[in-house]
Amino acid sequence: MRASRFFISTALAASMAFSGAFPLVANAAPEAQAPVAQAHAQPPGVYRYRVGDFQVTALSDGSVPQDLHKLLTNTTPAHTDDLLKHGFLTNPVEASINAFLIDTGSRLILVDTGSGTFFGPGNGGKLLGSLKAAGYGPEQIDDILLTHIHTDHSGGLTNDGHRVFPNATVHVGKPDVDLFLDPANIQGVNGYDKHYFVEAVESVEPYVKAGKVAPFSGVTQLFPGVKAIPTPGHTPGHSFYVFESQGQSIEFIGDIVHVASVQLPEPKIAIVYDVSPKEAVAQREKQFAIAASQRELVAGAHLPFPGLGHIRAEGDGKFTFVPVDYRDRD
């Protein structure tokens, strides 16, 4: 979704004004065109961060523009614009799509897989390039933890119906499997559009057929130092994942927040992607308060890349995001 803008050239207006005061010069040499810098694509997005004995690598799947006037609820376009202005942003806002690779020493675990080819050229789909730049191939991944089954998190699982990660087992909350992969729901449920269900089948079903999907229910210890915590609302199976090592921890929070500059100061603002907006708001308010009080290190799927930092309480139910300090040393 994109918004268009139209600008009036003040230079043209000025030239018209001055032409009445000064005679035009005959046969004047044409004005030289200023050189324009060549546009270059962003290099692959990779950022490494240490958590105890675990190596966490943030991987960019790219970004997509989001027209918040059409997507956000429990607000107005004018109020949204006020919040964006406070964050030095304007609508539409560019949303990062982040995935995270965790090397525990014994397993390579990928949290979310980006959008794959589902959003079309130029919108996401960069995960494999980032993974390669980080020094890994998709065949090396042992496990994939989906925060939930939405295309920008599960779309990278497949390409043309084939599994991209041939040796990986997919772990995901059972309520999402029950909702999105039930053939009875393929046309959509309660006004929630059918494309969510069609794309879920395309991306996840090949792993189901291969016996490579492991649904879980409730708080679940998946591996040593790796725990799944259900946080339903955005989807019924939406889950956090907590990795703990040597007294340090990081919590992968999925889509508890989509637009930090809007939903952190006002957690009541929801988005049309929510299966249950009321539950999503309540869950966001709860989880923001927990993360702030416990000073947790969090990793967000749509926080500006690399998406690592802390949530700070500002009083009156408002929060801000504080990114981690940049590190570049051995």
Steps between C-alpha positions, in 0.01 A plus 500: 500500500647827395399864533572762233609855561501804277744786542489855357831627364589826674789537257255524209293763682810704575620494139163628380511787746850609403430479124279807528775707660799401288525452120563147381847437356484385139672175411583430865686176558278225642534455873726208590326207665631411843640147515280245670654230718451148372258292704638182655311222674555443870757228572368192684381581851695314769564596863649272766436522871622277781268362770701286739639208299242556224578691180195697382506627142233744385420444132314751286234375262469855368224749566157596370305829501195510726215749455408540866191707422347184351650246739474635854183492710401667828651821367446763230729595210564839661593347835718241329680779316559683829661191651709444188616862500621458858711211372628700200298285260225555245242266350555258328754343734762248394464180703798273557455125459747338738593138559753372751750215490619357832800273524474321835816299441302183435217630278443767238155648568324752278224718647260585214582480130390829344259534210672300228359588158145570618529882503655522153833648384639783710291425809673265741633166381862573593546249781701244305743768382544619857541142620771438239677822594500379861680186388218244505290302255133404540588130519691565824194615695387241756183667631271787407293673767203687351366773723178450304367399160484822302662532159773745606613241758431168328516598132872426476445135587433402139582595143282371216349246736836360611648516849777760519634352824507127421638380834307730734211419729244781532374576852184710529210550738231235445213753495652657187528161330140425591379834362704559187545144372144376552357438151161620624647851546658541158243763395564712810348513845284769662604764250870414526606491136551172315850595380637440851382141479600435139852630561528305827426177317750583224780576743447252786321200345814359328661465844186334638509244219868435570430442871702810582247704702497472879209696652511584870241606756564704812838604636742246351871434553602428142873449556748571779488875553215550250140551613177576312246727673152536345390864461168471311324801355663601175434139400370225728836320492726805517799417722811652650826305517745549786865395465707485819873438539748577777256720688413708193183482292328633191128488420374487142169686503366455146212735418417630845589834338489603134569874516722595792450876468121457525424189706762544771370839614142378447470120530122520451554566128441179305558396140279326245732198497383405851273196509361628831574873541365516856720209612798642310472833682468333841798275426710796382426701814586199717821406319631857474459539876679169569788575264547846647485391864738207444732699269485217248703500182247457220517434127210622288401384154404850389711723719753693288779261401674336681199515734694442823451711811295568810154634576492784750194615694437875482198516734127528429507174303751634246821329389800560277746271325871535578725327243810313615834673459671425174791255534775432248796330665634150550 
